[in-house]
Amino acid sequence: MPKNVRDHHAWLVEELRNPVVASNYLNEALEDSPEMFLKALRNVGEAFRLSVVAKEAGFRRETLYRSLSKRGNPRLKTLDAVLNVLGLGIEVKPKKSP
């Protein structure tokens, strides 16, 4: 009899609905690379349904999907609008010393 196995991505998206978990996840991804940050932001956006996020941020759904794609290069205005809808914000802090 097969075990009940839960899809990792589905679990992750559910966890990312928590703003504290989402902010920690995004911060860790940002420390890794810009590409990883975009992927993480897509995952957080999925947790809140990207089509809803796009509408609330004032973007067309297709535009947001394109901006957050692997080849995307969102503007600061886009990032700020999306993060605002998600209840998150941008913060600048000193880098850790080597």
N, C-alpha and C positions, 0 to 999 in steps of 0.2 A: 504494500500500500504506500503510495507516494506521500512524502511529508508536505505539509503546507509551507511552501517557500514563498516569501514575499519578494517582489521585485525591488532591488536596491534603489533604483531611481524613484520609484513610487514612494518608498520610505523617506528618501531624502527630500523630495518635494513636500511631503507632509510635515517633516521636521522644520523646513524652512519657512513655514507659516508663522513661526515664533520670531519676533523681531530681534531678540537677543541672539538666537541661533543664526539668523540670517546675517546680522552684522558681523559676528565672529567669522562666519564662513566667507563673507566677502573680503574682510580684512586679511584673512589668511591667503586667499586667492590673489589679492593685490600684491602681497609680498612675494608671491611666486612669479607672476608675470602678467603683463596686460592681457594676453590671450586667455590666461586662466581666469582673470577677473571677469572678462566678458562672458565666458562660459558659466561662471558662478552667477553672474547677474541674470543670465538667461534662466538658470535653474530657479533662482529666487522669483523671477518674473512668472515662471510656470506655476509656482506655488500660489500665486495670486491671479492666474489666468492672464496671459500676455495680452489677449484681446481687450480685456477689461482695463489692464494697466495702460495700454496704448490710448484707449478712449479717455480715461481720466487724466492722462498726461497731456492730452491734446494732440496726439499723433495718429496717423493712419496705422492700422495694424501692420500692413505690409512694410511701412517705413520703419517701424520699431523692430520687426523681425530682421530686416536687412541691417539695421544699425547694430544689432546684437549678434549678428551671424559671425562665423569664423573670419570672414573677410571684412566685417564691419569696422567702422571707425567713428563711433558716436562722438558728437560734440559735447562739451561740458554742459551746455543747456539741456541736451537730451538726457545725460546722466543725472543731472540735478532733478529734472522733471520726473523721471522714472523712480529715482530714490525717494523723492517726496511722496509719490503715490504709495510707495511701499512702507512709508513711515520711517524712512532712514535718511541720513544726510551725509554730506562729505565733510571730512575733518582732516586737517593737516597736522602732523606730529613729527617731532624729530626722529630721524632714523636711529636705529640702534648702533652704538659704537662697535667697530670690529674687534 
